[in-house]
Amino acid sequence: MSTLERARCGLRAHPLALDAAIAAVVLLCMIAGSFVAADGDHGVSWGAHTPDPLSLLLMVLGAAALVLRRRAPKAVLAVTGVLSVIECVTGDPRAPVAMAAVIALYTVASTTDRTTTWRVGLLTMTLLTAAAMLFGPLPWYAQENLAIVAWTGIGATAGDAVRSRRAFVQAIRERAERAERTREEEARRRVAEERLRIARDLHDVVAHHIALVNVQAGVAAHVMDKRPDQAREALGHVREASRSALNELRATVGLLRQSDDPEAPTEPAPGLSRLEELAGTFRNAGLPVEVARADPDGALPAAVDLAAYRIIQEALTNAQKHAGPGARAEVSVVRVGPNIEVTVLDDGSDGSEDGAPPASGGGHGLLGMGERVSALGGTLTTGPRYGRGFRVHAILPLKTRTTAQGEPV
């Protein structure tokens, strides 16, 4: 943060101090202006005019009232307006006490609506100008009297312009926030609807055929010894039902694929046993990867094995895309008590990569990792490393929710 921005934030945090500083500057300007007098031969001369004590008192009171201009703008305008009228009637109209009224009018215009600005501005302009023309010592057509019209008009116009700009910026900010919320809500709604549709289709496809297979398999097991012909017929029904289920599942999955998606794989689901092979593919692509493993002796549950592999795969993909040239990655898989901890680190060269695809590219990688970990009852932590790079850390319980219920994973 630059010095100017820090100073601006400090002034916003202490508006009373800012108003006191403005009041002091206005007081100095009014006092300096009161010592200036017009000279027909030399234009303007300094020290030719000296303000009287009443004018100095009115200047001090007007400047002091400006300290409270944010808290009570209309009341401050009324006070400074009365002081300006007193100066126009009783003192020298060349003493610029009306400057405080102009600042107060600007504050009112910047904090109210345009209609109020017009009404208050015209009223202030009329009262000050009329007091100077009718009761002041100078002729009504003197330039000092006409200058009041110009300065009050400038104050009201400037305040209205600032208010309009603030309202415009606020409207743009609110519109952007509302659009962002709408996009997020729409995305969540579409995801929920798609999940519901897939679940409904899979239930319709699987439930009937699996129930039929279960019944026919039970019949075949019951009559296998005594009536093999009936058992053979039941097994034929099982075969037909399973074939129909596979065909309908293939059709359902086909609806979820794009036209250019590859064919469904026929090899087993990948796991940590292929971690070195996965790291080798990234090394061949130009990303040095170091792997450190401290796996348990027994085999991991299938869901945990697959989730760990996919998390590492996605994290290394993000590192390759966003870490920049010359970056390195480290992968560690360690068992800590009843959990498997998976950590992927990279040292992005500029420290600015966020580990997520750019906005134009989607950004579902981290979301997918989080869903995999949440489905197993684990935790996922992602974020920039101190200094530079990105960190992905997942804790996967070996005893998942499914195995806790006594079902295979």
KATA-V994038 format. One line per field, one symbol per residue. phi: phi as a letter, one per 40 degrees, with the letter a starting at -180 (. if undefined). psi: psi as a letter, one per 20 degrees, with the letter a starting at -180 (. if undefined). burial: + if it has 24 or more other C-alpha atoms within 12 Angstrom, else -. A space follows every 10 residues. Layout:
phi->???
psi->???
burial->???
This chain:
phi->.ccccccccc cccbcccccc cccccccccc ccccccbcbc cbgbbcgcbb ccdccccccc cccccccbcc cacccccccc cccccccccb bccccccccc cccccdcccc bbcccccccc cccccccccc ccccbcccdc cccccccccc cccccccccc cccccccccc cccccccccc cccccccccc cccccccccc ccccccdccc cccccccccc ccbdccbccc cccccccccc cccccccccc cccccccccb cccccbcccc accbcccccc ccccchbcbb bbbbcccccc ddcccccccc cccccccccc cbcgcgcbbb bbbbcbgcbb bbbbbbbdcb gbcbgbccdc bhhccccccc ccccccgcbb bbicccgagb bbbbbbcccc cccccgbcc
psi->prhghghghh hhhmhhhghh gghggggggg gghiipqpph hjepqpiipp qrhgggghgg gghhhihkhh hmghhhgggh gghhgghhgh apiiolhihh hgghhggghi iarhghgggh ghgggggggg ghhhiriqqh jqhhghhhgg ghgggggggh gggggghggh ggghggghhg hggghgghgh gghggggggg ghghgggghh ggggghhhgg hhjgghmhgh hggghghggg ghggggghgh hghhhiqrhj qrqpqirqpq aihjghgghh hhghijoppp ppqmqrgrqq qggggggggh ggggghgggh hihrqjqqqp ppoqpocjqp ppppqqmphi jiqjjqqrhi jekighgggh hgghhikaqp pqrqrpfraq ppppoophnr hghhjjqq.
burial->---------- --------+- -+++-++--+ +++++-+--- ---------- +---++-+++ ++++++++++ --++-+++++ ++++++++++ ++++++++++ ++++++++++ ++----++-+ ++-+++++++ +++--+---- ---+++++++ ++++++++++ --+------- ---------- ---------- ---------- -+--++--++ -++--++-++ ---------- ---++-++-- ++--+---+- ---------- ---------+ ++--+--++- -+----++++ +---+----+ ++++++++++ ++++++++++ ++++--++++ +++++---++ ++++++++-- --++++---- ----++--++ -++--+++-+ +++++---++ ++++++++++ ---------
